[in-house]
Amino acid sequence: RLIYQSYALRSFIASRGGAGSKIPSARPWHSCAVGSVSWDQHRKQQDDELSDSQSLRPIDHPLFQQVRWKRKDGARFANRTRKPTHKERRKYNRKIAAKLREENKHGAPGSKAGPRRQTYQEMKEELMKPEVEPTPEELENYGMDEAVFDSLVGNTKDCIPTPIPKYLGNMQQNLFNRIVDQMDDFRGNMDKLNAGPDESGAAQPVDISSLQLPSDRDVSLAIRAFKDRNGTKSSPVGLPKALSHLLQDIGVPLGACGEFSFNALMACCRTPSEGRKVMELMKKQNEQPTAYTWSILCDIYAKVGDYQGCIDVHEEMLSVGFPPNLASYTSLFAACYKVCSDNRRPHKNRAEAADVAWDQWKNMFIVGIEPDAMAYGALLRINAIKGLPERALDIIEEMRTLGVTPTTLCFTSALRAVARGHETAIRHERGFSRKNMRREKIAAHHGNLAKSILVYAEDAGVDQDNGFVAALISCAAAAGDLATAKAIFLASQIRRLDQFRTIGSDHHLARLNGEVDVDGALTS
């Protein structure tokens, strides 16, 4: 058929065979000879026939291949939402009806399903409740000790070098309006004083109590709220935005800023150069930096991973009469960890950062600073990234000896140190034969380390979160023990189930928990 419809080929055959050619034509031709119809005339005739027929579409039409029982929307409805079909509406209605039946279902008499559902619903509502805002009395009593505690000390199970202080972003508008109203009253009364007496010669009444600028604590809370609302701990808003908000939006002059306000501005800084500018502003306003101010500057250096800058800040603190405190040392360890965990840096720099952290750790004991769980956690993270499980276990035993309660981050870092050390030992060992038995000894050694750390974690009663379980599975994975890794994962999932049913009486369970004495009476 393709040969028959090829007009050029048919013209050639007709010219060669003449009128006696036996090849039939594919379609009736005009009265003229076969070769006398040009290609352009034939195409024009074919287009005319297609235009006359209403049931046919040209080949280049976008809907040429659509069948008539499908939707022929085309490109005209590309940006329009398609209406649901009758089948989809019925499916949605059945789903909503099933959900309503499940919510309104009543359990059998004596069943615990209803109270259990009600308990779960109350738990969800409790989790969805907004956080309780601090009262004005609590904000007014916010002193230096609370500021140090909120910024540099806290629970280390969140795996962050410095805990996040109390969030004030939801109170930003209220604090902003309070200070703006105080500044408006102050400017209005100052204008009255400068204007002098009125036309009658009487002095204009002025409220003496409103001739005061906002307090240093109120200004610092407003800056902190702006920082929390527009930035994060790892990515602050920056000094230019904070100063613009303070001087232009609120309209508070720098003369009204004190120790707390400058510390809040220091916490808004992104880079150490911005922190140095805040120190210069404090000197111009005759405000002396405190130990807390120097600690914040050290923390700014730690965010960018400049441990040498932290050491320089320690030297400056000693020169002005402030010895380095625990918070500044913790920031120094965080800076060393940031360098050690960055694989883009040369190995020499990472090894140097780990050595500096260990030297500063020994120096901290020399100067008489007792580390807390935060400092121990920062050092354990460095040992984890370097793969030093023996040193990590010694640090945990030292914490138990000194009475410092380890947190989840401490045990998680120690387990990661075991996994990293095991991988390094297997990579560099050379004995693969059964006669050598070196690989088995390495696995047994690191298994005993992981077992000791797990026993200490169970004894401390810390929360074994996902990070702890992942570190424990990494220890089993480093040894190639798939069965143990699966058992750890299943055990962690079972421990988090709260749908267990107790077997036995309450007295039997109390005796298993050790709450019953020898005579059988409850001890509590």
Secondary structure by P-SEA (a helix, b strand, c coil): cccccaaaaaaaaaaaacccccccccccccccccccccaaaaaaaaaaaaaacccccccccccccccccccccccccccccccccaaaaaaaaaaaaaaaaaaacccccccaaaaaaaaaaaaaaaaacccccccaaaaaaccaaaaaaaccccccccccccccccccccaaaaaaaaaaaaaaaaaaaaaaaaaccccccccccccccccccccaaaaaaaaaaaaaacccccccccaaaaaaaaccccccccccccaaaaaaaaaacccaaaaaaaaaaaaaacccccaaaaaaaaaaaaaaccaaaaaaaaaaaaaacccccaaaaaaaaaaaaaaaacccccaaaaaaaaaaaaaaaaaaaaacccccaaaaaaaaaaaaaaccaaaaaaaaaaaaaacccccaaaaaaaaaaaaaaaaaaaacccccccccaaaaaaaaaaaaaaaaaaaaaaaacccccaaaaaaaaaaaaaaccaaaaaaaaaaaaaaacccccccccaaaaaaaaccccccccccc
